Amino acid sequence: MAAHEHLQGEQLRMFIPARELMDYTAGETENGNLGGEGYLPLSQSPNVRSRKLRESKEHPGNYAGYSKQPLYDSIKQKGVSTAIELKLPRKNGLSPNIQIWDGNHRVVAAHDIDPDMEVPVRYS
């Protein structure tokens, strides 16, 4: 069996448009909790989306490849240079959707700047 036959189709994609990533489950709930029930896609989580967008415009980026300027401004100039981490669904059904595990700020900022912006991804 070839190596690629062990991978799910999503794993073969190294870049995904921000528009599509907005339909992946946010890494936290509408009330800001991490873990538990209530996860929604970013596109259906107005509180999470607006907070992450505001924070990306206010706070300096702290990821490799980003300067001390706000994350939003850096992404607007250079695009997303640090891959976001996607958590794949579990076979036991506890987490049935792909979840943005690390990178909600980057996804929301990229989507606001250009919904078609290609965002680098990695999987866990």
C-alpha positions as CSV (number, residue, x, y, z in Angstrom):
1,M,0.0,0.0,0.0
2,A,1.4,3.4,-1.0
3,A,2.0,6.0,1.8
4,H,-0.7,8.4,0.5
5,E,-3.3,5.7,0.9
6,H,-2.9,5.9,4.7
7,L,-3.8,9.6,4.6
8,Q,-7.2,11.3,4.5
9,G,-7.9,13.6,1.6
10,E,-7.6,16.7,3.7
11,Q,-4.1,15.8,4.8
12,L,-2.9,16.1,1.3
13,R,-3.7,19.8,1.2
14,M,-0.9,22.1,2.5
15,F,-2.9,25.3,1.9
16,I,-6.6,26.0,2.3
17,P,-8.4,29.2,1.5
18,A,-9.5,31.3,4.5
19,R,-13.1,31.2,3.3
20,E,-13.1,27.4,3.7
21,L,-11.3,27.4,7.0
22,M,-14.1,29.6,8.4
23,D,-16.3,26.6,8.2
24,Y,-14.0,24.5,10.4
25,T,-14.8,24.3,14.1
26,A,-13.3,27.0,16.2
27,G,-10.9,26.0,19.0
28,E,-13.2,27.5,21.7
29,T,-16.9,28.0,22.4
30,E,-18.9,31.2,22.0
31,N,-18.5,32.0,25.7
32,G,-14.7,31.5,25.5
33,N,-14.4,28.1,27.1
34,L,-11.8,25.6,25.9
35,G,-13.1,22.1,25.9
36,G,-16.5,20.7,26.5
37,E,-19.6,21.1,24.3
38,G,-20.7,24.0,22.2
39,Y,-18.1,24.2,19.5
40,L,-19.2,25.9,16.3
41,P,-17.5,26.8,13.0
42,L,-15.9,30.2,13.0
43,S,-18.5,31.3,10.4
44,Q,-21.2,30.6,13.0
45,S,-19.4,32.0,16.0
46,P,-19.8,35.7,15.9
47,N,-18.4,36.3,19.4
48,V,-15.3,34.2,18.8
49,R,-14.8,35.7,15.3
50,S,-15.2,39.3,16.4
51,R,-13.0,38.9,19.4
52,K,-10.2,37.1,17.4
53,L,-10.4,39.8,14.7
54,R,-10.1,42.6,17.3
55,E,-7.2,41.0,19.1
56,S,-5.4,40.4,15.8
57,K,-5.6,44.1,15.0
58,E,-4.6,45.2,18.5
59,H,-1.8,42.9,19.6
60,P,1.6,42.3,18.1
61,G,2.2,38.9,16.5
62,N,4.3,36.5,18.5
63,Y,4.8,33.8,15.9
64,A,7.9,33.1,13.8
65,G,7.8,35.2,10.8
66,Y,5.7,38.0,12.3
67,S,7.2,41.3,13.5
68,K,6.2,43.4,16.5
69,Q,3.4,45.0,14.5
70,P,-0.2,43.7,15.0
71,L,-0.7,40.3,13.5
72,Y,-3.4,41.7,11.2
73,D,-1.1,44.2,9.6
74,S,1.6,41.6,9.2
75,I,-0.8,39.2,7.5
76,K,-2.0,42.0,5.3
77,Q,1.5,42.7,4.1
78,K,3.0,39.2,3.9
79,G,0.1,36.7,4.2
80,V,0.0,33.9,6.7
81,S,3.5,32.6,7.2
82,T,3.0,30.3,10.1
83,A,0.8,27.2,9.5
84,I,-2.3,26.8,11.5
85,E,-2.9,23.5,13.2
86,L,-6.0,21.5,12.3
87,K,-7.1,18.7,14.6
88,L,-8.6,15.8,12.6
89,P,-11.9,14.2,13.6
90,R,-11.6,11.2,16.0
91,K,-12.8,7.9,14.9
92,N,-14.6,7.4,18.3
93,G,-16.9,10.3,17.4
94,L,-16.0,12.5,20.3
95,S,-14.7,15.2,18.0
96,P,-16.6,14.6,14.7
97,N,-15.4,17.8,12.9
98,I,-12.0,19.2,11.8
99,Q,-11.1,21.7,14.5
100,I,-8.8,24.7,14.3
101,W,-6.5,23.8,17.1
102,D,-4.1,26.6,16.8
103,G,-4.5,29.6,14.5
104,N,-8.0,31.1,14.9
105,H,-6.6,34.7,14.9
106,R,-4.7,34.0,11.7
107,V,-7.7,32.5,10.0
108,V,-10.1,35.3,11.0
109,A,-7.5,38.0,10.0
110,A,-6.8,36.3,6.6
111,H,-10.5,35.9,5.9
112,D,-11.2,39.6,6.7
113,I,-8.3,40.7,4.4
114,D,-9.0,38.4,1.5
115,P,-11.4,35.4,1.9
116,D,-9.5,33.6,-0.9
117,M,-6.1,34.0,0.8
118,E,-4.4,30.6,1.0
119,V,-3.4,29.7,4.5
120,P,-0.7,27.1,5.3
121,V,-2.0,24.2,7.4
122,R,-0.6,21.2,9.3
123,Y,-2.5,18.4,10.9
124,S,-2.6,16.6,14.2
